[in-house]
Structures are given as C-alpha cells and as structure tokens.
Amino acid sequence: MQYIYFIRSPKENFAETMTAEEAEIMGVHFEYLKKQMDCGRLILAGPETSGKFGICILNASSEDEAHEIMMNDPAVKSGIVKPELYPFRVSLINSSNIK
C-alpha cells in the first residue's frame, strides 16, 4: 500500500527564509529520505517550488509503518514542519517523463 505525507512549514516563504539551523535540519531530512529510497520505502519526494509544502510518497505495509517513517523524518521530529499522512494509490507513473 502507498501513503502520501505532506510537510508544511508554519513560516511564510520557508525555502527563502529558513535559518542556518533549519537548513541543516533540512539537509539531514534529505539524507533520511535518500535512505528510505535506498531501502525501497520511498517512491518520490520533493518540495512545491515556493516552499509552501513538500510531499513524500511511501510504500508501507500499514498506516502504522507509514506513520513511523513520517514521524522519524528529522524535519518532523525537530518541529520545523507539520506533517499530514494520507492513504494513497499510485495509479500511473512514468519516470522517463520526469525532466
């Protein structure tokens, strides 16, 4: 089963206004997501271009597993973003069209 989680910063223009500490946490967040991809849990991740939110689409055996992955995300654990988790179904994907 797939799940999608959104992360949203309470700050306006987060991508442009993050502090050095927040930028460091987001770097650790990126590394965490790369590890999730390497072990087959992460399908895709990325930010909306203005920095209002980011998404992660996961493969997980249960909502509890997806929730655990989301809550262990360093950006979520630090409190700099607020997470939202939803069941999701990837119906179509064509990775060769991503540019």
C-alpha distances in whole Angstrom, upper triangle without the diagonal:
4,7,10,13,17,20,23,27,29,32,33,33,31,31,34,36,34,36,36,34,31,32,32,28,27,28,26,23,23,23,21,18,20,19,15,16,18,16,13,11,12,11,14,17,20,22,24,27,29,27,27,23,20,17,14,10,8,6,6,6,7,9,12,11,10,13,15,14,15,18,19,19,23,24,22,24,27,27,28,25,23,19,17,13,11,8,8,7,9,11,14,15,19,19,23,24,23,26
4,7,10,14,17,20,23,26,29,30,29,27,27,31,32,30,33,33,31,28,28,29,26,23,25,23,20,20,21,18,15,17,17,14,14,16,15,12,9,9,9,11,13,16,19,20,24,26,24,23,19,17,13,10,7,5,5,6,8,9,9,12,11,8,12,14,12,13,16,17,17,21,21,19,22,25,24,25,21,20,16,14,11,9,6,5,6,7,10,13,13,17,17,21,21,20,23
4,7,10,13,17,20,23,25,26,26,24,24,28,29,27,30,30,29,26,26,26,23,21,23,22,18,18,20,17,14,17,17,13,14,17,16,13,10,10,10,11,12,15,17,18,22,23,21,20,16,14,10,8,6,5,7,7,10,9,8,11,10,7,9,12,11,10,13,15,15,18,18,16,19,22,21,21,18,16,13,10,7,6,4,5,7,9,13,15,15,18,18,22,22,21,24
4,7,10,13,17,19,22,23,22,21,21,25,26,24,27,28,26,23,23,24,21,19,21,20,16,16,18,16,13,16,17,14,14,18,17,15,12,10,10,10,9,12,13,14,18,19,17,16,12,10,7,6,4,6,9,10,13,12,10,13,12,9,10,13,11,9,13,15,13,17,16,14,17,20,19,19,15,14,10,8,6,5,6,6,9,10,13,15,15,18,18,21,21,19,22
4,7,10,13,16,19,20,20,18,18,22,23,21,23,25,23,20,20,21,18,16,18,18,14,15,17,15,12,16,17,14,15,18,18,16,13,11,12,11,9,11,12,13,17,18,15,14,10,8,6,5,7,8,11,12,15,14,11,13,12,9,9,12,10,7,10,12,11,14,13,11,14,16,15,15,12,10,7,5,4,6,9,9,12,13,17,18,18,21,20,24,23,21,23
4,6,10,13,15,16,16,14,15,19,19,18,21,22,21,17,18,20,17,14,17,17,13,14,17,15,13,17,18,16,17,20,21,19,16,13,14,12,10,10,9,10,14,14,12,10,7,6,5,7,9,11,15,16,19,17,15,16,16,12,12,14,13,9,12,14,12,14,12,10,14,15,14,13,9,8,6,5,7,9,12,12,15,16,19,20,19,22,21,24,23,20,22
4,7,10,12,14,14,11,13,16,16,15,17,19,18,14,15,16,14,11,15,15,11,13,16,14,13,16,18,16,17,21,21,20,17,15,16,14,11,10,9,10,13,13,10,9,5,5,6,8,12,14,17,18,21,20,17,18,17,14,13,14,13,9,11,13,10,11,8,8,11,12,10,9,6,5,5,7,9,12,15,15,19,19,22,23,22,24,23,26,25,22,23
4,6,9,10,11,9,11,14,14,13,16,18,17,13,15,17,14,12,16,17,13,15,18,17,16,19,21,20,21,24,25,24,21,18,19,17,14,12,10,10,13,12,8,6,5,7,9,12,15,17,21,22,25,23,20,21,21,17,16,18,16,13,14,16,13,14,10,9,13,13,10,9,5,5,7,8,12,14,18,18,21,22,25,25,25,26,25,28,27,24,25
4,5,8,9,6,9,12,11,10,13,15,14,11,13,15,13,11,15,16,14,16,19,18,18,21,23,22,23,26,27,27,24,21,22,19,16,14,11,12,13,12,8,7,7,9,12,15,18,20,24,25,28,26,23,23,23,20,18,20,18,15,15,17,14,13,10,10,13,12,9,6,4,6,9,12,15,18,21,22,25,25,28,29,28,29,28,31,29,26,26
4,7,9,8,12,13,12,11,14,17,16,13,15,18,15,15,19,19,17,19,22,22,21,24,26,25,27,30,30,30,27,25,26,23,20,18,15,15,16,13,11,9,10,13,15,18,21,23,27,27,30,28,25,25,26,23,21,22,21,18,17,19,17,16,13,12,15,13,10,8,7,8,11,13,17,20,23,24,28,28,31,32,31,33,31,34,32,29,30
4,6,5,9,10,8,8,11,14,14,11,13,16,15,14,18,19,18,19,23,22,22,25,27,26,28,31,32,31,29,26,27,24,20,18,15,14,15,12,10,9,11,13,17,20,23,25,29,30,33,31,28,28,28,25,24,25,24,20,20,21,19,17,14,14,17,14,12,9,9,11,14,16,20,23,26,27,30,30,33,33,32,33,32,34,32,29,29
4,5,9,9,8,10,13,16,17,14,15,18,18,16,19,21,20,21,24,24,24,26,29,28,29,32,33,33,30,27,28,24,21,18,14,13,13,10,8,7,11,14,17,21,24,27,30,31,35,33,30,31,31,27,26,27,26,22,23,24,21,20,16,17,20,18,16,12,12,14,16,18,22,24,27,27,30,30,33,33,31,33,31,33,31,28,28
4,6,6,6,8,12,15,16,13,13,17,17,15,17,20,18,19,22,23,22,24,27,27,27,30,32,31,29,26,26,23,19,16,12,11,10,7,6,7,10,13,16,20,23,26,30,31,35,33,31,31,31,27,26,28,26,22,23,24,21,20,16,18,21,19,17,13,13,15,17,19,22,24,28,27,30,29,32,31,30,30,29,31,29,25,25
4,5,5,5,9,12,13,9,10,13,13,11,14,16,15,16,19,20,19,21,24,24,24,27,29,29,26,23,24,21,17,14,11,11,11,8,6,7,9,11,15,18,21,24,27,29,32,31,28,29,28,25,24,25,23,20,20,21,17,16,13,14,17,15,14,10,10,13,15,17,20,23,26,26,29,28,31,31,29,30,28,30,28,25,24
4,6,6,10,12,13,10,9,12,13,10,12,15,14,14,17,19,18,20,22,23,23,25,28,27,25,22,23,19,16,12,9,10,9,7,5,8,10,11,14,17,21,23,27,28,32,31,29,30,29,25,25,25,23,20,21,21,18,16,13,16,18,16,16,12,12,15,17,19,22,24,27,26,28,27,30,29,27,28,26,27,26,22,21
4,6,9,11,13,11,10,14,15,13,15,18,17,17,20,22,21,23,26,26,26,29,31,31,29,26,26,23,19,16,13,13,11,9,8,11,13,14,18,21,24,27,31,32,36,35,33,33,32,29,28,29,27,24,24,25,21,19,16,19,21,19,18,14,15,18,20,22,25,28,30,30,32,31,34,33,31,31,29,30,28,25,23
4,6,10,11,9,10,13,14,13,15,18,17,18,21,22,22,24,27,27,28,30,32,32,30,27,28,25,21,18,15,15,14,11,10,12,14,16,19,22,26,28,32,33,36,35,33,33,32,29,28,28,27,24,24,24,21,19,15,18,20,17,16,12,14,17,19,22,25,28,31,31,33,33,36,35,33,34,31,33,32,28,27
4,7,8,6,6,10,10,9,12,14,14,15,18,19,19,21,24,24,25,27,29,30,28,25,26,23,19,17,14,15,15,13,10,12,13,15,18,20,24,26,30,31,34,33,31,30,30,27,25,26,24,21,21,21,18,15,12,15,17,14,13,10,11,15,18,21,24,26,30,30,32,32,35,34,32,33,31,33,31,28,27
4,5,5,6,9,10,10,12,14,15,16,19,20,21,23,25,25,27,29,31,31,29,27,29,26,22,20,17,19,18,16,14,16,17,18,21,23,27,28,32,32,36,35,32,32,31,29,27,27,25,22,22,21,19,16,13,16,17,13,14,11,13,17,20,23,26,29,32,32,35,35,38,37,35,36,33,35,34,31,30
4,5,5,6,9,10,11,13,14,15,17,18,20,21,23,25,26,27,29,31,29,27,28,26,22,20,18,20,20,18,16,18,19,19,22,23,27,28,32,32,36,35,33,32,31,29,28,27,25,23,22,21,18,15,14,17,17,14,15,12,15,19,21,25,27,31,33,33,36,35,38,38,36,36,33,35,34,31,29
4,5,5,6,9,10,11,12,14,16,17,19,20,21,23,25,26,28,29,27,25,27,25,22,20,19,21,21,20,17,18,18,18,21,22,26,27,30,30,34,33,31,30,28,26,25,24,22,20,19,18,16,12,11,14,14,10,12,10,13,17,19,23,25,29,32,32,35,34,38,37,35,36,33,36,35,31,31
4,5,5,6,9,10,10,12,14,15,16,18,20,21,22,24,26,27,25,23,25,22,18,17,15,17,17,16,13,15,15,15,18,19,23,24,27,28,31,30,28,27,26,24,22,22,20,18,17,16,14,11,8,11,12,9,10,7,10,14,16,20,22,25,28,29,31,31,34,34,32,33,30,33,32,28,28
4,5,5,6,9,10,10,13,14,15,17,19,20,21,23,25,26,24,22,23,21,17,15,14,16,16,15,13,15,15,15,17,18,22,23,27,28,31,31,29,28,27,25,24,23,21,19,19,18,14,12,10,13,14,12,13,10,12,16,18,21,23,26,29,29,31,30,34,33,31,31,28,30,30,26,25
4,5,5,6,9,10,11,13,14,16,17,19,20,21,23,25,23,21,24,21,18,17,16,19,19,19,16,18,18,17,19,19,23,23,27,27,31,30,29,28,26,24,23,22,20,18,18,16,13,10,10,13,13,11,13,11,14,17,19,22,24,27,30,30,32,31,35,34,32,32,29,31,31,27,27
4,5,5,6,9,10,10,12,14,15,17,18,20,21,23,21,19,22,19,16,15,15,18,19,18,15,17,16,14,16,17,20,21,24,24,27,27,25,24,23,21,20,18,16,15,14,13,10,7,6,10,10,8,10,9,11,14,15,19,20,24,26,27,29,29,32,32,30,31,28,31,31,27,27
4,5,5,6,9,10,10,12,14,15,16,18,20,21,19,17,19,16,13,12,11,14,15,15,12,14,13,11,13,14,18,19,22,23,26,26,24,24,22,20,19,18,16,14,14,13,10,8,6,10,11,10,11,9,10,13,14,17,19,22,24,24,27,26,29,29,27,27,25,27,27,23,23
4,5,5,6,9,10,11,13,14,15,17,19,20,19,17,19,17,14,13,13,17,17,18,15,17,16,14,16,15,19,19,22,24,27,27,26,25,23,21,21,20,17,16,17,14,11,9,9,13,14,13,15,13,14,17,17,20,22,24,26,26,28,27,30,30,27,27,24,27,27,23,23
4,5,5,6,9,10,11,12,14,15,17,19,17,16,18,17,14,14,15,19,19,20,17,19,17,15,16,15,18,18,21,22,25,25,24,23,21,19,19,17,14,14,14,11,9,7,8,11,11,11,14,13,14,16,16,20,20,23,25,25,27,27,30,30,27,28,25,28,28,25,25
4,5,5,6,9,10,11,12,14,16,17,15,13,16,14,11,11,12,16,17,18,15,16,14,11,12,11,15,15,18,19,22,22,21,20,18,16,16,15,12,11,11,10,6,5,6,9,10,10,12,11,11,13,13,16,17,20,22,22,24,23,27,27,24,26,23,26,26,22,23
4,5,5,6,9,10,11,12,15,15,14,12,14,12,9,9,11,15,16,17,15,17,14,11,12,11,14,15,17,19,23,23,22,22,19,17,18,17,13,13,14,12,9,9,9,12,14,14,16,14,14,16,15,18,18,21,22,22,23,22,25,25,22,23,20,23,23,19,20
4,5,5,6,9,10,11,13,14,14,12,15,14,12,13,15,18,19,21,18,20,18,15,15,13,16,16,18,19,22,23,23,22,19,18,18,17,13,14,15,12,10,9,11,14,14,15,17,16,16,19,18,20,20,23,24,23,25,24,27,27,24,24,21,24,25,21,22
4,5,5,6,9,10,11,13,11,10,13,13,11,13,15,19,20,22,19,20,17,14,14,12,14,13,15,16,19,20,19,18,16,14,15,13,10,10,12,9,7,7,10,11,12,13,16,15,15,17,15,18,17,20,21,21,23,22,26,26,23,24,22,25,25,22,23
4,5,5,6,9,10,11,9,7,10,9,8,10,13,16,18,20,17,19,15,12,11,9,10,10,13,14,18,18,18,18,15,13,14,13,10,10,12,10,8,10,11,12,14,15,17,16,15,16,15,16,16,18,19,18,20,18,22,22,19,21,18,21,22,19,20
4,5,5,6,9,10,10,8,10,10,9,11,14,18,19,22,19,21,18,15,14,11,13,12,14,16,19,21,21,21,17,16,18,16,13,14,16,14,11,12,14,16,17,18,20,19,18,20,18,20,19,21,21,20,21,20,23,22,19,20,17,20,21,18,19
4,5,5,6,9,9,9,12,12,12,15,18,21,23,25,22,24,21,17,16,13,14,12,13,15,17,19,19,19,16,15,16,15,11,13,15,12,11,12,15,16,16,18,21,21,20,21,19,21,19,21,21,21,22,21,24,24,21,22,19,22,24,21,22
4,6,5,6,5,5,9,10,10,14,17,20,22,24,22,23,19,16,14,10,11,9,10,11,14,16,16,16,12,11,13,12,8,11,13,11,10,12,14,15,16,18,20,20,19,19,17,18,16,18,18,17,18,17,21,21,19,20,18,21,23,20,22
4,5,5,6,4,7,8,9,13,16,19,21,24,22,23,20,16,14,10,10,9,10,12,15,17,18,18,15,13,16,15,12,13,16,15,13,15,17,18,19,21,23,22,21,21,19,20,18,19,18,17,18,16,19,19,16,17,15,18,19,17,19
4,6,8,8,10,11,13,16,19,23,24,27,25,26,23,19,17,14,14,12,12,14,17,19,20,20,17,16,19,17,14,16,19,16,15,17,19,20,21,23,25,25,23,24,22,23,21,22,22,21,21,19,22,21,19,19,17,19,21,19,21
4,6,8,10,13,14,18,21,24,27,29,27,28,24,21,18,15,14,11,10,11,14,16,18,18,14,14,17,15,12,15,17,15,15,17,20,20,21,23,25,25,24,24,22,22,20,21,20,19,20,18,22,22,19,21,18,21,24,22,24
4,6,7,10,13,16,20,23,25,28,26,27,23,19,17,13,11,9,7,9,12,15,16,17,13,13,16,15,12,15,18,16,16,19,20,20,22,24,26,26,24,24,21,21,18,19,17,16,16,15,18,18,16,17,16,19,21,19,22
4,7,9,11,15,18,21,24,26,24,24,20,17,14,10,9,5,5,6,10,12,13,14,10,9,12,12,9,11,14,13,13,16,18,17,19,21,23,23,21,21,17,17,15,15,14,14,14,14,17,18,16,18,17,20,22,20,22
4,6,7,11,15,17,20,23,20,21,17,14,11,7,6,5,6,9,12,14,14,15,12,10,13,13,10,11,14,14,12,15,16,16,18,20,21,21,19,19,16,16,14,15,14,13,13,12,16,16,14,16,14,18,19,17,19
4,7,11,14,17,19,22,20,21,17,14,11,8,5,6,7,10,14,16,16,18,15,12,16,16,13,14,17,17,15,18,18,19,21,23,24,23,21,21,18,17,15,15,14,12,11,9,13,12,10,12,11,14,15,13,16
4,7,11,13,15,18,17,18,14,11,8,6,5,7,10,13,17,18,18,19,17,14,16,17,14,14,17,17,15,17,17,17,20,22,22,21,18,19,16,16,15,15,15,13,13,11,14,13,11,12,10,14,14,11,14
4,7,10,13,15,13,14,11,7,5,4,6,9,12,15,19,19,18,20,17,14,16,17,13,12,15,15,12,15,13,15,18,19,19,18,15,16,14,14,14,15,16,14,15,13,17,16,14,15,13,16,16,13,15
4,7,9,12,10,11,9,6,6,7,10,12,16,18,22,22,21,22,20,17,18,19,16,14,17,17,14,15,13,15,18,19,19,16,14,15,14,15,15,16,18,16,18,16,19,18,15,16,14,17,16,13,13
4,6,8,6,8,6,4,6,9,12,15,19,21,25,24,22,24,22,19,19,21,18,15,18,18,15,16,13,15,18,18,17,15,12,14,13,14,16,17,19,18,20,18,21,20,18,19,17,20,18,15,15
4,6,5,6,6,6,8,11,14,17,21,23,27,26,24,26,25,21,21,23,21,18,20,21,18,19,16,17,21,20,19,16,14,15,15,15,17,18,20,18,20,19,21,20,19,19,18,20,18,15,15
4,5,8,9,9,11,15,17,21,24,27,30,30,28,29,28,25,25,26,24,21,23,24,20,21,18,19,23,22,21,18,16,18,18,19,20,21,24,22,23,22,24,23,21,21,19,21,19,15,15
4,6,8,10,13,17,19,23,26,29,32,31,29,30,30,26,26,27,25,22,24,24,21,21,17,19,22,21,20,17,15,17,18,19,21,22,25,24,26,24,27,26,24,24,23,25,22,19,18
4,6,7,11,14,17,21,24,26,30,29,26,27,27,23,23,24,22,19,20,21,17,17,14,15,19,18,16,13,11,13,14,16,18,20,23,22,24,24,26,26,24,25,23,25,23,20,19
4,7,11,14,17,20,24,25,29,28,25,26,26,22,21,23,21,18,19,21,18,18,14,15,18,18,16,13,10,11,13,14,16,18,21,21,23,23,25,25,24,25,24,27,24,21,22
4,7,10,13,16,20,22,25,24,21,22,22,18,18,20,18,14,16,18,15,15,12,12,16,16,14,12,9,9,10,11,13,15,18,17,20,20,22,23,21,23,22,25,23,20,20
4,7,10,13,17,19,22,22,19,21,20,16,16,18,15,12,15,16,12,14,11,12,15,16,15,13,10,10,10,11,12,14,16,15,18,17,20,20,19,20,19,22,20,17,18
4,7,10,14,15,19,18,16,18,17,13,14,16,13,11,14,15,12,14,12,12,16,17,16,15,12,12,10,10,10,11,13,12,14,14,17,17,16,18,17,20,19,16,18
4,6,10,12,16,16,14,16,14,10,12,13,10,9,12,13,11,13,12,12,15,17,17,16,13,13,10,10,9,11,12,11,13,12,16,16,15,17,16,19,19,16,18
4,7,10,13,14,13,15,13,10,12,14,11,10,14,15,13,16,16,15,18,20,20,20,17,16,13,12,10,10,10,8,9,9,12,13,12,15,14,18,18,16,19
4,6,10,11,10,12,10,7,10,11,9,9,13,13,13,16,16,16,18,21,21,21,18,17,14,13,10,10,10,9,10,10,14,15,14,17,16,20,20,18,21
4,7,9,10,12,9,8,11,12,10,12,15,15,15,19,20,19,20,23,24,24,22,21,17,16,13,12,10,10,10,10,13,15,14,17,16,20,21,20,23
4,5,7,9,6,6,9,10,9,11,14,14,15,19,20,18,19,23,23,24,22,20,17,16,12,12,10,11,12,13,16,18,18,21,20,24,25,24,27
4,7,8,6,8,11,11,11,14,16,16,18,22,23,21,22,25,26,27,25,23,19,18,14,14,11,13,13,15,17,20,20,23,23,27,28,27,30
4,5,5,6,9,10,11,13,14,16,17,21,22,19,20,24,24,26,23,21,17,16,12,11,9,12,13,15,18,21,22,25,25,29,30,28,31
4,5,5,6,9,10,10,12,14,15,19,20,17,18,22,21,23,20,18,14,12,9,8,7,11,13,16,19,21,22,25,25,29,30,28,31
4,5,5,6,9,10,10,12,14,18,19,16,16,20,20,22,20,18,14,13,10,11,11,14,17,19,22,25,25,28,28,32,32,30,33
4,5,5,6,9,10,11,13,16,18,15,16,20,20,22,20,18,15,14,11,12,12,14,16,18,21,23,23,26,25,29,30,28,31
4,5,5,6,9,10,11,15,16,13,15,18,18,20,17,15,12,11,8,9,9,11,14,15,19,21,20,23,23,27,27,25,28
4,5,5,6,9,10,13,14,11,12,16,15,17,15,13,10,9,7,9,11,13,16,18,22,24,23,26,26,29,30,28,30
4,5,5,6,9,12,13,11,11,15,15,17,16,14,12,12,11,13,14,16,19,20,24,26,25,28,27,30,31,29,31
4,6,5,6,10,12,10,11,14,15,17,15,14,11,12,10,13,14,15,18,18,22,24,23,25,23,27,28,25,27
4,5,5,9,9,7,9,12,12,14,11,10,7,9,8,11,13,14,17,18,22,23,22,25,24,27,27,25,27
4,5,8,9,6,6,10,10,12,11,10,8,10,10,13,15,18,21,22,26,27,26,29,27,31,31,28,30
4,6,8,7,6,10,11,13,12,13,11,13,13,16,18,20,22,23,27,28,27,29,27,30,31,28,30
4,6,5,6,9,10,11,10,11,10,12,13,16,18,19,21,22,25,26,25,27,25,28,28,25,26
4,5,5,6,9,9,10,12,11,15,16,19,21,22,25,25,29,29,28,29,27,30,30,27,28
4,6,5,6,6,6,9,9,13,15,18,21,22,24,24,28,29,27,28,26,29,29,26,26
4,5,5,7,5,6,7,10,12,16,18,20,23,24,27,28,27,29,27,31,30,27,28
4,5,8,9,9,10,13,15,18,21,23,26,27,30,31,30,32,30,33,33,30,31
4,6,8,10,11,15,17,21,24,25,28,29,33,33,32,34,32,35,34,31,32
4,5,7,9,13,16,19,23,24,28,28,32,33,32,34,32,35,34,31,32
4,7,10,14,16,20,23,24,28,28,31,32,31,32,30,33,32,29,29
4,6,10,13,16,20,21,24,25,28,29,27,29,28,31,30,27,27
4,7,10,14,17,19,22,23,27,28,27,29,28,32,30,27,29
4,7,10,14,15,19,20,23,25,24,27,26,29,28,26,27
4,7,11,12,16,18,21,23,23,25,25,29,28,25,27
4,7,9,13,15,18,20,21,24,23,27,27,24,27
4,6,10,12,15,18,19,22,22,26,25,24,27
4,7,10,13,16,17,21,21,25,25,24,27
4,7,9,12,13,17,18,22,21,20,24
4,6,9,11,15,16,20,19,19,23
4,6,7,11,12,16,16,16,19
4,7,10,13,16,16,16,20
4,7,10,12,12,13,17
4,6,9,9,10,14
4,5,6,8,11
4,5,6,9
4,6,8
4,6
4
